[in-house]
């Protein structure tokens, strides 16, 4: 256990401590840029809020997560230069930052206190997660000691991320005299996760009779969306201060410290509904992926169906209508209703809208394929060709104008392979990749409650790919009210087919769905990334072999 600095005695008069939580969005790998963001935020917090200390999220110096950038030989040099820059700035306020730091030839996920131009405290994360999307054991050794430092005369315990969930880090800090525990976090958003965070913070604060400031990252990195929502709990376990979710900013907290540090209560932000929080995560994911990767604009195929309508709404909210292009690519099976609804939404949103028939392109392909296809019966090959022609059109527009192609397939379709490789799967980012179809309907309803941009008929008509006459999704799949619960149990909860049947679902439906999920792993490996919102997304969460003899009955 490490205790550094002079701590305040219980006889000292109450002391006001002004902490500012820097809930900010950092760019992975941009260590010089992130360093300047830290300096600018610290200066602003001092000038505007008279901050004594500014607390930043986990790994803010490199952004989270740098993944194998942490293995680059120049990492230590770059981090060292950044820390030297921060010390030389001699900021008027103390800062607590997250960074990878090597000590005795071992790399740690660290929290550093810099005050008066000196590093006055170092803490190494003790719980390095190695599950779900996290792979910290690949990069970091785990720390072994609690650390309590004097920050502006107040004994403060340092923790990082999952340290909160373990027995030891908070308890040992409190035992060493900490009156306040800081937790630097980079906790990605998933549905229902906020309730679990709040329960954990409430319990740790009340059991250890300390205030806890939980400073969380905001923004998005590849498939992860970070929702911020930083929180402050008092020693009784009451939530006293909270920053809004999905909003970057500097959030001041005043604490009155004597025998304990008591946060001054603030008005809490309104709680987001499930639909609002998921929609916000999708917007953040699209916005940061497009902007951080330097794309000027996006283009997507607008079919007149629900998924492309919802994806277009998200893109417009993320980037503004002037950076979004919607393309309707009708074929002989495209209904007049689809054409009308796509145009109506594009006009309501003010995005660029183009109509390019794929009929002549399809006919040219079929003419070329006439000899090898002679004597065969039309099947899904011809349907897939329609999707692939559309993919070629969108990718050509992408190449010519530098626009990122957004794909629009939902999680339900991707799970069972109801999508076409190099067709509707062709693109750089899938807006709805982790959104089940039933949730997509709810999100469309939510977005229309803000402003009605998605035509009502798009939401109410039966889903159809319109690749064949009078086609409906339920011709090939169970109804989504049956399909989605089965997928939830199989993909996210790891239930076997037998266990799903025991939950009351028909064996024929279950075995069919499970078989389709297993068969289509090869498609998902070639799919673009998308925003993760559930407990188990198709991406880093779920790593199944393509070639496998595994039987999923039990």
Secondary structure, DSSP 8 states (H G I E B T S, - for coil): -EEES----TTS--EEEEEEEEE----TT-HHHHHHHHHHHHHHHHHHH--SEEEE-TTTTT-TT-GGGGGSTTHHHHHHHHHHHHHHTT-SSEEEEEEEEEETTEEEEEEEEEETTEEEEEEE-S----STT--GGGT-------EEEEETTEEEEEEEGGGGGSSSHHHHHHHTT-SEEEEEE--B--TTHHHHHHHHHHHHHHHHT-EEEEEE-EEEETTEEEEB--EEE-TTS-EEEE--BT--EEEEEEEEESSSEEE----------HHHHHHHHHHHHHHHHHHHTT-SEEEEE--SSHHHHHHHHHHHHHH-GGGEEEEE---TT--HHHHHHHHHHHHHHT-EEEE---HHHHHHHHHHTHHHHTT----HHHHHHHHHHHHHHHHHHHHHHTEEEEE---HHHHHHT-S-TTTTT-SSEETTTT--HHHHHHHHHHHHHHS--S-HHHHHS-----SSTT--GGGTS--HHHHHHHHIIIIIS---HHHHHHTT--HHHHHHHHHHHHHTHHHHHTS-EE---SSS-SSTT----SS----TT-
